Amino acid sequence: MRAQPRKSHFGSRLGFGAVLVCLILSLLGVRLWYLQVAQGAYYRDLSENNRTRTIRTVAPRGNIYDRDGRILVQNRPAFNVSLMLEDVPEMDKALKRLAEITSRQEQDLADLLKRGGRRYPFEPQVVMADVSRVDLARVKERNFDLPGVIVDILPARAYPHGDLAPHVFGYAREISKAQLDSQWAQNAKYRAGDTVGQAGIERQWDTYLHGSAGVRQVEVDAMGKRRGELGIVDDDPGQDVYLTLDLDLQRAAQDALGEEVGAVVALEPSTGEVLALASTPSFDANLFSGRIRSEDWKRLRNDKDHPLTNRPIAENYAPGSTFKLLMAVAGLAEHIITPETEFDCPGYYWFAGRAYRCHKRSGHGKVNLAKAVTQSCDSYFYKLGRLLGIDNIHKYATLFGLGAKTGIDLPGEQSGIAPSNEWKIRYLGERWYPGETLSVSIGQGFLTTTPIQMAVATAALANGGHVPTPRLLKKVVDRENGVVFRSSPQLRETHVDPKILEKVRGYAELVIEDQHGTGKRAAIDGITVAGKTGTAQVVSLGKETLKKEFNDHAWFVSFAPVENPMIAMAILVENGGHGGSTAAPISKKVMEVFFRKKGMLPEPESEEGAAAEAVTEAPAGEEQPAPAVEATHRSQNRGAVG
């Protein structure tokens, strides 16, 4: 009777155990279902990523060529050291070890890693970009002691011509965090680590040059070291860009400027194609290809001559007497004067109780329009400006492209100022005074232009009144599909009587050909050259006290041959003195290269005597800058009479 209860107690314990086992099995089953079914995809990816890595491969950027197919910008191999963070057991130790091996600061590596962020899991994070082959060898030698360290070969930009035209080409480098967060980058689907254009053509046409990234799947071991490749999706290289630039002319322009601070622009008048666009001082774009050294950046940034400034498009200057060509057009077109109209020049123009001096203190005597342009008589154009009025002057300045961006396909262009009564009221809050018109009449005062604007205006005068939009892009070529885009000329009509423009072109030819012309140093045997000198005063001070930085700016605009213009130019030499002695010879040197290439000039027999003789004083007949009507330093975008 007493054993019966024990049996019942054993049975209850057995039942409880069975229930417990069933419960545990049920929980295990539920957990297995959760892991394998509900979360199966997640853990499958996690497991796969412990064995494989999917790495995004950067596409090489397209090359940049000149108009004749000569290489201007290309790619070179660059080595990056990256960390696969999931495979690095001790980050501080890894960074310290890398710093010791490569003689770098540990904090610099940590900062670069931090800037890279953690946007994309299971992708390597760059910790050393564009390392030298010495550092690369050191990392490779100690690879066994650096778990999670990866070395990649990536395409980087190379500028084989060094400091030739970096303002045109620009440069490309890794996208910044600020750019990455911009709408531009998001629309283009750029990602951290991508190389993008930062300036110049590299930025302007980045859409063509950039290309599309590929994917490489690799197998790794427990230490994160690569053991093989499992699959590749090839990247799509960027498309090649061909420019209108002529490498020979670009080099000739930059060489002709030499150590001067200035700009040279050469255009094809009929199309607006840019043949040369030089800015000095220059810099080596290769400095920006990788991560620029702090000492190089400080040197460029602190240079008083601002080598990073693209002077042809991004700097405003008073155009000086080069503007007189447009004044002549305006006077004839508005029937204010005829070619025979004469004004007396006693060496000054008397207005409102004061004398406005001509550059020739003894005066030019009786002056008609041809003589006024040829000898650059200020008194004549003071009088013409008073008769025209500022709004008529504004009308023809804007008609030929001044006061507005030209539309050249480069970032950073400035518009300059073509003043008017309305402009002054709007921006300065006061009316226009008649005396201010005198300054503008000779290319001074509130009037400011860029060299590219003066080149465009000169091209329009040369080609019969068609204002071209300057352009650098000639065509885009896909390496598999051929030409995918070809640019075409864009011209705007001035509707100025062609006979008037023909007259003014004749006057511009006399500037070079006449014995009293101010631009004789631009003459080329066998080629009819037309042009106009300009000398823009920077400050109104006694000449004996001036340093070079206060010297007058030297201008020269030109085109040739007069009967069928093939090239139009604008040259500006900061603090260069006189346009005829400093800027005109630069025009000659560049044009000689141009016409030799066209077979219109013979090759030089000897290099001896090719260097132009230095000139410290203006030769007889060359314009001198008149006293400033309203002179300030160039930093305020004004100049003085020239």
C-alpha positions as CSV (number, residue, x, y, z in Angstrom):
1,M,0.0,0.0,0.0
2,R,2.9,2.4,0.8
3,A,4.8,1.8,-2.6
4,Q,1.9,3.2,-4.6
5,P,2.5,6.8,-3.7
6,R,6.2,6.5,-4.7
7,K,5.1,5.3,-8.1
8,S,2.7,8.1,-8.5
9,H,5.5,10.6,-7.5
10,F,7.9,9.1,-10.0
11,G,5.3,9.3,-12.8
12,S,4.6,13.0,-12.1
13,R,8.4,13.8,-12.2
14,L,8.6,11.9,-15.5
15,G,5.7,13.8,-16.9
16,F,7.2,17.1,-15.8
17,G,10.5,16.2,-17.5
18,A,8.8,15.3,-20.7
19,V,7.0,18.6,-20.8
20,L,10.3,20.4,-20.0
21,V,12.0,18.6,-22.9
22,C,9.2,19.3,-25.2
23,L,9.3,23.0,-24.2
24,I,13.0,23.2,-24.7
25,L,12.7,21.5,-28.1
26,S,10.0,23.8,-29.0
27,L,12.1,26.8,-28.1
28,L,15.0,25.5,-30.0
29,G,12.7,24.9,-33.0
30,V,11.3,28.4,-32.8
31,R,14.9,29.8,-32.5
32,L,16.0,27.7,-35.5
33,W,13.1,28.9,-37.5
34,Y,13.8,32.5,-36.6
35,L,17.5,32.1,-37.5
36,Q,17.0,30.1,-40.6
37,V,13.8,31.5,-42.0
38,A,12.9,34.9,-40.5
39,Q,16.6,36.1,-40.3
40,G,18.1,33.6,-42.8
41,A,19.0,36.2,-45.4
42,Y,20.7,38.5,-42.9
43,Y,22.8,35.8,-41.3
44,R,23.6,34.2,-44.7
45,D,25.0,37.6,-45.9
46,L,26.9,38.0,-42.6
47,S,28.4,34.6,-43.0
48,E,29.2,35.2,-46.6
49,N,30.9,38.5,-45.8
50,N,33.2,36.7,-43.3
51,R,34.5,34.7,-46.3
52,T,34.1,37.2,-49.2
53,R,34.5,40.9,-49.8
54,T,32.7,43.0,-52.5
55,I,35.0,45.9,-53.4
56,R,34.0,48.8,-55.6
57,T,36.6,49.5,-58.2
58,V,37.1,53.1,-59.4
59,A,36.9,53.7,-63.1
60,P,39.9,55.5,-64.7
61,R,38.9,59.0,-65.8
62,G,38.9,59.9,-69.5
63,N,42.0,61.5,-71.1
64,I,42.1,65.1,-72.2
65,Y,43.6,65.9,-75.6
66,D,44.4,69.1,-77.6
67,R,42.8,69.9,-80.9
68,D,45.5,67.8,-82.8
69,G,45.0,64.8,-80.5
70,R,48.1,65.3,-78.3
71,I,47.8,64.2,-74.7
72,L,47.2,66.9,-72.2
73,V,45.9,65.0,-69.1
74,Q,46.1,61.3,-68.5
75,N,46.1,58.7,-65.7
76,R,48.8,57.1,-63.6
77,P,48.8,54.2,-61.1
78,A,48.4,55.2,-57.4
79,F,48.7,52.9,-54.4
80,N,46.3,53.3,-51.5
81,V,46.6,51.5,-48.1
82,S,43.2,50.7,-46.6
83,L,41.7,49.0,-43.6
84,M,38.9,46.4,-43.6
85,L,37.6,47.5,-40.2
86,E,35.8,44.2,-39.6
87,D,39.1,42.3,-39.8
88,V,41.2,44.7,-37.6
89,P,41.2,43.3,-34.0
90,E,42.8,46.3,-32.4
91,M,42.5,49.5,-34.3
92,D,44.9,51.6,-32.2
93,K,47.6,49.0,-32.5
94,A,47.1,48.7,-36.3
95,L,47.4,52.5,-36.8
96,K,50.4,52.7,-34.6
97,R,52.1,49.8,-36.5
98,L,51.4,51.4,-39.9
99,A,52.7,54.8,-38.6
100,E,55.9,53.2,-37.5
101,I,56.5,51.3,-40.7
102,T,55.9,54.4,-43.0
103,S,57.4,57.1,-40.7
104,R,54.1,58.9,-40.5
105,Q,52.1,60.5,-37.6
106,E,49.6,58.1,-36.1
107,Q,47.1,61.0,-35.6
108,D,47.3,61.8,-39.4
109,L,46.3,58.2,-40.2
110,A,43.5,58.3,-37.6
111,D,42.2,61.7,-39.0
112,L,42.1,60.3,-42.6
113,L,40.3,57.2,-41.4
114,K,37.8,59.4,-39.5
115,R,37.2,61.6,-42.6
116,G,36.4,58.5,-44.6
117,G,33.4,57.7,-42.4
118,R,31.5,54.5,-42.3
119,R,29.1,55.0,-45.1
120,Y,29.4,51.5,-46.7
121,P,29.9,48.3,-44.6
122,F,32.4,45.6,-45.7
123,E,34.3,48.1,-47.9
124,P,37.9,49.1,-47.1
125,Q,38.5,52.5,-45.6
126,V,41.5,54.5,-47.0
127,V,44.1,55.3,-44.3
128,M,47.0,56.2,-46.6
129,A,46.4,57.6,-50.1
130,D,48.8,57.6,-53.0
131,V,51.7,56.2,-51.1
132,S,55.3,56.0,-52.4
133,R,56.7,52.7,-53.7
134,V,59.1,52.7,-50.7
135,D,56.2,52.8,-48.2
136,L,54.3,50.3,-50.4
137,A,57.2,47.8,-50.1
138,R,57.4,48.3,-46.3
139,V,53.7,47.6,-45.9
140,K,54.0,44.5,-48.1
141,E,56.9,43.1,-46.2
142,R,55.0,43.2,-42.9
143,N,51.7,42.1,-44.3
144,F,51.6,39.1,-42.0
145,D,51.6,41.4,-39.0
146,L,48.9,43.7,-40.3
147,P,45.5,41.9,-40.3
148,G,42.8,43.8,-42.2
149,V,45.3,45.9,-44.2
150,I,44.6,46.0,-48.0
151,V,46.7,47.6,-50.7
152,D,44.8,48.8,-53.8
153,I,46.1,50.1,-57.1
154,L,43.9,53.0,-58.3
155,P,44.0,55.4,-61.2
156,A,45.2,58.9,-60.3
157,R,45.5,62.0,-62.5
158,A,48.7,63.0,-64.2
159,Y,49.5,66.3,-65.9
160,P,52.5,65.6,-68.1
161,H,53.0,69.2,-69.1
162,G,53.5,70.3,-65.5
163,D,52.8,74.0,-65.2
164,L,51.4,74.4,-68.7
165,A,47.7,75.5,-68.7
166,P,46.7,74.2,-65.2
167,H,44.1,77.0,-65.0
168,V,42.5,75.4,-68.1
169,F,42.8,71.7,-67.2
170,G,42.1,72.2,-63.5
171,Y,42.7,69.1,-61.4
172,A,40.8,66.1,-60.0
173,R,41.1,64.6,-56.6
174,E,39.0,62.7,-54.0
175,I,35.6,64.1,-53.4
176,S,35.3,66.0,-50.1
177,K,32.7,65.5,-47.5
178,A,31.0,68.8,-48.3
179,Q,30.8,67.8,-51.9
180,L,29.6,64.4,-51.0
181,D,26.6,65.9,-49.2
182,S,25.8,68.3,-52.0
183,Q,22.9,67.8,-54.4
184,W,25.4,67.7,-57.3
185,A,27.1,64.6,-55.9
186,Q,23.9,62.9,-55.0
187,N,22.5,63.4,-58.5
188,A,25.7,62.0,-60.0
189,K,25.6,59.1,-57.5
190,Y,29.1,59.8,-56.3
191,R,30.4,58.0,-53.3
192,A,33.2,58.5,-50.7
193,G,36.6,57.8,-52.3
194,D,35.5,58.8,-55.8
195,T,37.9,61.1,-57.8
196,V,36.0,64.1,-59.2
197,G,37.0,67.3,-61.0
198,Q,37.7,70.2,-58.6
199,A,38.5,73.0,-61.1
200,G,38.8,73.8,-64.8
201,I,37.9,71.4,-67.5
202,E,38.2,68.5,-65.0
203,R,35.2,70.0,-63.2
204,Q,33.3,71.5,-66.1
205,W,33.1,68.3,-68.0
206,D,33.3,65.8,-65.1
207,T,30.1,64.1,-66.3
208,Y,32.0,62.9,-69.4
209,L,35.4,62.3,-67.7
210,H,34.2,60.4,-64.6
211,G,33.2,57.0,-65.8
212,S,31.3,54.3,-63.9
213,A,32.7,52.2,-61.1
214,G,32.9,48.4,-61.2
215,V,32.8,45.6,-58.6
216,R,35.3,43.0,-57.6
217,Q,34.4,40.1,-55.3
218,V,37.3,38.5,-53.5
219,E,37.7,35.5,-51.1
220,V,39.5,36.2,-47.8
221,D,40.8,34.1,-44.9
222,A,40.1,34.5,-41.2
223,M,42.7,37.3,-41.1
224,G,41.1,39.2,-43.9
225,K,43.8,38.5,-46.4
226,R,42.8,37.9,-50.0
227,R,43.0,34.4,-51.2
228,G,41.4,34.7,-54.7
229,E,38.8,36.4,-56.8
230,L,35.3,35.1,-57.2
231,G,33.9,37.5,-59.7
232,I,34.4,40.8,-61.5
233,V,32.0,43.4,-63.0
234,D,34.3,45.7,-65.0
235,D,34.3,49.4,-64.5
236,D,33.4,51.7,-67.4
237,P,36.2,54.2,-68.1
238,G,35.4,57.8,-68.6
239,Q,35.1,59.3,-72.0
240,D,37.9,61.2,-73.6
241,V,37.6,65.0,-74.0
242,Y,39.2,66.8,-77.0
243,L,39.8,70.6,-76.5
244,T,40.0,73.4,-79.0
245,L,43.3,74.3,-77.4
246,D,46.5,74.2,-79.5
247,L,49.4,72.9,-77.4
248,D,52.0,74.8,-79.4
249,L,50.2,78.1,-79.1
250,Q,49.5,77.5,-75.4
251,R,53.2,76.9,-74.8
252,A,54.2,79.9,-77.0
253,A,51.8,82.2,-75.1
254,Q,53.1,81.1,-71.7
255,D,56.7,81.3,-72.8
256,A,56.1,84.8,-74.2
257,L,54.7,86.0,-70.9
258,G,57.7,84.6,-69.2
259,E,58.1,86.0,-65.7
260,E,55.5,88.6,-66.1
261,V,52.1,88.5,-64.3
262,G,49.4,88.4,-66.9
263,A,47.1,86.7,-69.4
264,V,47.0,85.8,-73.1
265,V,43.8,84.7,-74.9
266,A,43.8,83.6,-78.5
267,L,40.5,82.8,-80.3
268,E,39.4,81.6,-83.8
269,P,37.2,84.6,-84.7
270,S,34.7,82.7,-86.9
271,T,33.9,80.0,-84.3
272,G,35.0,81.2,-80.9
273,E,37.3,78.2,-80.4
274,V,39.9,79.0,-77.8
275,L,43.4,78.4,-79.2
276,A,45.3,79.5,-76.2
277,L,44.4,80.6,-72.7
278,A,47.5,81.4,-70.6
279,S,47.7,82.8,-67.1
280,T,50.9,83.6,-65.3
281,P,52.3,82.9,-62.8
282,S,51.4,79.3,-63.2
283,F,51.7,76.2,-60.9
284,D,52.1,72.4,-61.3
285,A,48.7,70.8,-61.4
286,N,50.4,67.5,-60.3
287,L,50.6,69.0,-56.8
288,F,46.8,68.6,-56.5
289,S,46.7,65.1,-58.0
290,G,47.0,63.4,-54.6
291,R,46.8,65.1,-51.2
292,I,48.7,68.3,-51.5
293,R,51.4,68.9,-48.9
294,S,50.6,71.7,-46.5
295,E,53.8,73.6,-47.3
296,D,52.9,73.6,-51.0
297,W,49.4,74.8,-50.3
298,K,50.7,77.6,-48.1
299,R,53.2,78.7,-50.7
300,L,50.6,78.9,-53.4
301,R,48.0,80.5,-51.2
302,N,50.3,83.2,-49.8
303,D,52.0,84.1,-53.0
304,K,51.5,87.8,-53.6
305,D,51.0,87.2,-57.4
306,H,48.1,84.7,-56.8
307,P,49.2,81.9,-59.1
308,L,45.9,80.0,-58.6
309,T,43.9,82.8,-60.2
310,N,42.8,82.2,-63.7
311,R,43.4,85.8,-64.9
312,P,41.9,85.5,-68.4
313,I,38.4,84.9,-67.0
314,A,38.5,85.6,-63.3
315,E,40.2,89.0,-63.0
316,N,38.8,92.4,-63.9
317,Y,40.9,95.2,-65.3
318,A,40.3,98.6,-66.8
319,P,40.8,98.0,-70.6
320,G,42.6,101.3,-71.2
321,S,42.9,102.5,-74.8
322,T,41.9,99.1,-76.3
323,F,38.4,100.3,-75.6
324,K,38.8,103.1,-78.1
325,L,38.1,100.7,-81.0
326,L,34.5,100.2,-79.6
327,M,34.3,104.0,-79.0
328,A,35.0,104.5,-82.7
329,V,32.3,102.0,-83.7
330,A,29.8,103.7,-81.4
331,G,30.6,107.2,-82.7
332,L,30.2,106.1,-86.3
333,A,27.1,103.9,-85.7
334,E,25.3,106.7,-83.8
335,H,26.2,109.2,-86.5
336,I,27.9,111.4,-83.8
337,I,31.0,111.6,-86.0
338,T,32.2,110.7,-89.5
339,P,35.7,109.5,-90.4
340,E,36.5,113.0,-91.4
341,T,35.3,114.7,-88.2
342,E,38.2,116.6,-86.6
343,F,38.8,117.7,-83.1
344,D,41.7,119.8,-81.8
345,C,44.1,118.2,-79.3
346,P,46.3,120.8,-77.6
347,G,47.4,118.2,-75.1
348,Y,44.3,118.3,-72.9
349,Y,40.5,118.5,-73.0
350,W,38.9,121.3,-71.0
351,F,35.7,120.4,-69.1
352,A,33.9,121.6,-66.1
353,G,36.7,123.9,-65.1
354,R,39.6,121.5,-65.3
355,A,42.0,120.1,-67.9
356,Y,41.8,116.4,-68.7
357,R,45.3,115.6,-70.1
358,C,46.1,113.6,-73.2
359,H,49.0,111.2,-73.0
360,K,50.9,113.4,-75.4
361,R,51.4,116.6,-73.4
362,S,52.3,118.7,-76.4
363,G,49.1,117.6,-78.2
364,H,48.3,116.0,-81.5
365,G,46.9,119.0,-83.2
366,K,44.0,118.5,-85.6
367,V,42.9,114.9,-85.2
368,N,40.4,112.8,-87.3
369,L,39.2,109.4,-86.3
370,A,42.0,107.5,-88.1
371,K,44.7,109.6,-86.4
372,A,42.9,109.3,-83.1
373,V,42.9,105.5,-83.2
374,T,46.4,105.2,-84.7
375,Q,48.1,107.5,-82.2
376,S,45.6,106.8,-79.4
377,C,44.6,110.5,-78.8
378,D,42.9,110.8,-75.5
379,S,41.5,114.3,-76.1
380,Y,39.6,113.1,-79.2
381,F,37.9,110.3,-77.3
382,Y,37.1,112.6,-74.3
383,K,35.2,114.8,-76.8
384,L,33.6,111.8,-78.4
385,G,32.5,110.4,-75.1
386,R,30.8,113.7,-74.1
387,L,28.9,113.7,-77.4
388,L,27.9,110.0,-77.0
389,G,26.9,110.0,-73.4
390,I,27.3,107.1,-71.0
391,D,24.2,105.2,-72.0
392,N,25.3,105.1,-75.7
393,I,28.7,103.9,-74.6
394,H,27.1,101.2,-72.5
395,K,25.0,100.2,-75.4
396,Y,27.9,99.3,-77.6
397,A,30.1,97.9,-74.9
398,T,27.4,95.4,-74.0
399,L,26.7,94.8,-77.7
400,F,30.2,93.5,-78.1
401,G,30.1,91.4,-74.9
402,L,31.4,93.6,-72.1
403,G,29.7,93.7,-68.8
404,A,28.5,90.1,-68.9
405,K,30.0,86.6,-68.8
406,T,31.1,85.3,-72.2
407,G,29.8,81.8,-71.4
408,I,33.2,80.1,-71.8
409,D,33.0,76.5,-70.6
410,L,35.1,77.0,-67.5
411,P,34.0,77.7,-63.9
412,G,34.8,80.9,-62.1
413,E,34.2,83.5,-64.9
414,Q,33.6,87.1,-63.8
415,S,31.4,89.6,-65.7
416,G,33.2,92.9,-65.4
417,I,31.3,96.2,-65.5
418,A,29.9,98.2,-68.4
419,P,28.6,101.2,-66.5
420,S,25.5,103.2,-67.2
421,N,23.4,105.8,-65.4
422,E,21.0,103.0,-64.4
423,W,23.9,100.8,-63.2
424,K,25.3,103.5,-60.9
425,I,21.9,104.3,-59.4
426,R,21.2,100.7,-58.8
427,Y,24.6,99.7,-57.3
428,L,25.9,103.0,-55.9
429,G,22.7,104.8,-55.1
430,E,23.6,108.0,-57.0
431,R,23.3,109.5,-60.5
432,W,25.9,109.5,-63.2
433,Y,28.1,112.6,-63.5
434,P,29.3,113.8,-66.9
435,G,32.9,114.0,-65.8
436,E,32.8,110.2,-65.2
437,T,32.0,109.7,-68.8
438,L,35.4,111.0,-69.8
439,S,37.2,108.2,-67.8
440,V,35.0,105.5,-69.5
441,S,35.7,107.0,-72.9
442,I,39.3,106.0,-72.7
443,G,38.7,102.7,-71.0
444,Q,39.0,103.7,-67.4
445,G,36.8,104.7,-64.4
446,F,34.1,102.3,-63.6
447,L,34.6,100.3,-66.8
448,T,36.3,96.9,-66.1
449,T,36.7,93.8,-68.3
450,T,38.3,90.5,-68.4
451,P,40.9,89.5,-71.0
452,I,38.5,86.9,-72.4
453,Q,35.9,89.6,-72.9
454,M,38.3,91.8,-74.8
455,A,39.3,88.8,-77.0
456,V,35.7,88.2,-77.8
457,A,35.0,91.9,-78.6
458,T,38.1,91.9,-80.9
459,A,37.0,88.7,-82.6
460,A,33.5,90.3,-83.2
461,L,35.2,93.4,-84.8
462,A,37.4,91.1,-86.9
463,N,34.7,88.8,-88.2
464,G,32.2,91.5,-89.2
465,G,30.1,91.9,-86.1
466,H,29.3,88.3,-84.9
467,V,30.0,87.9,-81.2
468,P,31.2,84.4,-80.6
469,T,30.8,82.4,-77.4
470,P,34.3,81.2,-76.6
471,R,34.5,77.4,-76.1
472,L,37.2,74.9,-75.1
473,L,35.3,71.7,-75.7
474,K,35.7,70.4,-79.2
475,K,34.3,66.9,-79.0
476,V,33.8,63.9,-76.6
477,V,34.9,60.4,-77.7
478,D,33.8,57.1,-76.2
479,R,36.5,54.5,-76.6
480,E,34.0,51.9,-77.9
481,N,31.3,54.0,-79.6
482,G,33.4,56.9,-81.1
483,V,32.3,60.5,-81.0
484,V,29.3,61.0,-78.7
485,F,29.3,64.8,-78.7
486,R,30.6,67.5,-80.9
487,S,30.4,71.2,-80.0
488,S,29.3,73.8,-82.6
489,P,29.8,77.6,-82.9
490,Q,27.4,80.0,-81.2
491,L,27.4,83.5,-82.4
492,R,25.3,86.6,-81.6
493,E,24.7,89.4,-84.1
494,T,25.6,93.0,-83.3
495,H,23.7,94.3,-86.4
496,V,26.3,97.0,-86.7
497,D,26.7,98.2,-90.3
498,P,29.5,96.1,-91.8
499,K,31.0,99.1,-93.5
500,I,31.5,100.8,-90.1
501,L,33.3,97.7,-88.8
502,E,35.5,97.6,-92.0
503,K,36.5,101.2,-91.4
504,V,37.5,100.6,-87.8
505,R,39.4,97.5,-88.8
506,G,41.4,99.7,-91.2
507,Y,42.2,102.1,-88.4
508,A,43.4,99.1,-86.3
509,E,45.6,98.1,-89.1
510,L,47.2,101.5,-89.1
511,V,48.0,101.1,-85.4
512,I,50.5,98.4,-86.6
513,E,51.5,99.7,-90.0
514,D,51.6,103.5,-89.7
515,Q,55.0,105.0,-88.8
516,H,53.3,106.8,-85.9
517,G,51.2,103.8,-84.8
518,T,51.5,102.7,-81.2
519,G,51.5,98.9,-82.0
520,K,54.4,98.6,-84.4
521,R,56.1,95.9,-82.4
522,A,53.3,93.5,-83.3
523,A,54.1,93.7,-87.0
524,I,54.9,90.5,-88.9
525,D,56.5,90.5,-92.3
526,G,54.1,88.9,-94.8
527,I,51.0,89.1,-92.5
528,T,48.7,92.1,-92.2
529,V,48.1,92.5,-88.5
530,A,45.6,94.9,-86.9
531,G,45.5,95.8,-83.2
532,K,45.2,98.4,-80.5
533,T,47.5,99.2,-77.6
534,G,46.3,100.1,-74.1
535,T,48.1,101.5,-71.1
536,A,46.0,101.5,-67.9
537,Q,47.2,103.5,-65.0
538,V,47.0,101.6,-61.6
539,V,47.5,104.6,-59.2
540,S,48.0,108.3,-59.7
541,L,51.4,108.9,-58.1
542,G,54.7,110.5,-59.2
543,K,56.5,108.1,-61.4
544,E,59.8,108.5,-59.5
545,T,58.2,107.0,-56.4
546,L,56.6,104.0,-58.0
547,K,57.5,100.4,-57.4
548,K,56.7,97.8,-60.0
549,E,53.4,96.8,-58.4
550,F,52.2,100.3,-59.1
551,N,53.3,100.4,-62.7
552,D,50.7,100.8,-65.4
553,H,49.0,97.7,-66.8
554,A,49.9,96.9,-70.5
555,W,47.2,95.8,-72.9
556,F,47.2,94.8,-76.5
557,V,44.4,93.4,-78.7
558,S,45.0,92.1,-82.2
559,F,43.7,90.0,-85.1
560,A,45.2,88.8,-88.4
561,P,45.2,88.6,-91.3
562,V,43.1,91.7,-91.7
563,E,41.6,90.5,-95.0
564,N,40.6,87.1,-93.6
565,P,41.0,87.0,-89.8
566,M,42.0,83.6,-88.5
567,I,43.2,84.5,-85.0
568,A,42.1,87.2,-82.5
569,M,44.0,87.9,-79.3
570,A,43.9,89.9,-76.1
571,I,47.1,90.3,-74.0
572,L,47.3,91.8,-70.5
573,V,50.5,92.3,-68.6
574,E,50.0,93.5,-65.0
575,N,52.3,96.4,-64.2
576,G,53.9,95.9,-67.5
577,G,54.2,99.6,-68.4
578,H,53.2,100.4,-72.0
579,G,51.1,98.2,-74.2
580,G,53.1,98.8,-77.3
581,S,56.4,97.9,-75.8
582,T,55.4,95.0,-73.4
583,A,52.2,93.4,-74.7
584,A,52.5,93.9,-78.5
585,P,55.6,91.8,-78.8
586,I,53.8,88.9,-77.0
587,S,51.1,89.1,-79.7
588,K,53.8,88.9,-82.4
589,K,55.5,85.8,-80.9
590,V,52.2,83.9,-80.6
591,M,51.0,84.8,-84.0
592,E,54.3,83.8,-85.6
593,V,53.9,80.3,-84.2
594,F,50.3,80.2,-85.4
595,F,51.1,81.3,-89.0
596,R,54.1,79.0,-89.2
597,K,51.8,76.1,-88.4
598,K,49.5,77.3,-91.1
599,G,52.4,77.3,-93.6
600,M,52.0,81.1,-94.1
601,L,55.4,81.9,-92.6
602,P,58.8,80.2,-93.0
603,E,60.5,78.5,-90.2
604,P,63.1,80.8,-88.5
605,E,66.7,80.3,-89.7
606,S,68.3,80.9,-86.3
607,E,67.3,81.4,-82.8
608,E,69.9,84.2,-82.4
609,G,68.5,87.6,-81.8
610,A,65.0,86.2,-81.2
611,A,64.7,87.6,-77.7
612,A,63.0,91.0,-77.7
613,E,65.1,93.9,-76.5
614,A,64.0,95.1,-73.0
615,V,62.4,98.5,-73.1
616,T,62.3,100.8,-70.1
617,E,60.8,103.8,-71.8
618,A,58.1,104.1,-74.4
619,P,59.5,104.7,-77.9
620,A,58.6,107.8,-79.8
621,G,55.0,107.7,-81.0
622,E,53.8,105.3,-78.3
623,E,51.0,106.3,-76.0
624,Q,51.7,107.2,-72.5
625,P,49.1,107.0,-69.7
626,A,47.3,110.3,-69.1
627,P,46.9,111.5,-65.5
628,A,44.1,109.6,-63.8
629,V,40.7,111.1,-63.7
630,E,39.6,108.7,-61.0
631,A,42.5,106.4,-60.2
632,T,42.6,103.7,-57.6
633,H,44.5,100.5,-57.1
634,R,43.5,97.4,-59.2
635,S,42.1,95.6,-56.2
636,Q,39.2,98.1,-56.4
637,N,38.7,97.1,-60.1
638,R,39.6,100.5,-61.5
639,G,42.5,102.0,-63.3
640,A,43.6,105.2,-64.8
641,V,43.8,106.7,-68.2
642,G,45.9,105.0,-70.9
